[in-house]
Amino acid sequence: MTLKTYLTIMLLATAICWTAWAIVINSIDPETTNIIGFLLFYASLFLSLVGTSAIIGFFIRFVALRRELIFRQVAVSFRQSFLFSVIIIVSLILQSFQMLTWYNALFLIAALTVFEFFLISYKRI
């Protein structure tokens, strides 16, 4: 897959996910919905955030780090956008249950930072 194809697919998929999220926002009442409504909300927002932050992260890496391989930059930006989106979604879920405190957020960020360091240091044999 070429870089142009990857970026085109990511842009289209991200636009579709943001459209799906907007439809969920406009059509589902949070006071009367069941677990499916909340699942659709969080899933569409998660996928939208992953796509958006992956594209932004890739462009930042592409401009700043032109000396590395492009596909390595794509993989790193996608992995970090996934972790960033996990932080946002878990924080929103904790906030919906009124359980988001500064130490819960700090623990979440620290846990995912340690996981990111593990993924950076992990090398296939």
Secondary structure, DSSP 8 states (H G I E B T S, - for coil): --HHHHHHHHHHHHHHHHHHHHHHHHH--TTT--HHHHHHHHHHHHHHHHHHHHHHHHHHHHHH-TTS-HHHHHHHHHHHHHHHHHHHHHHHHHHHTT---HHHHHHHHHHHHHHHHHHHH----
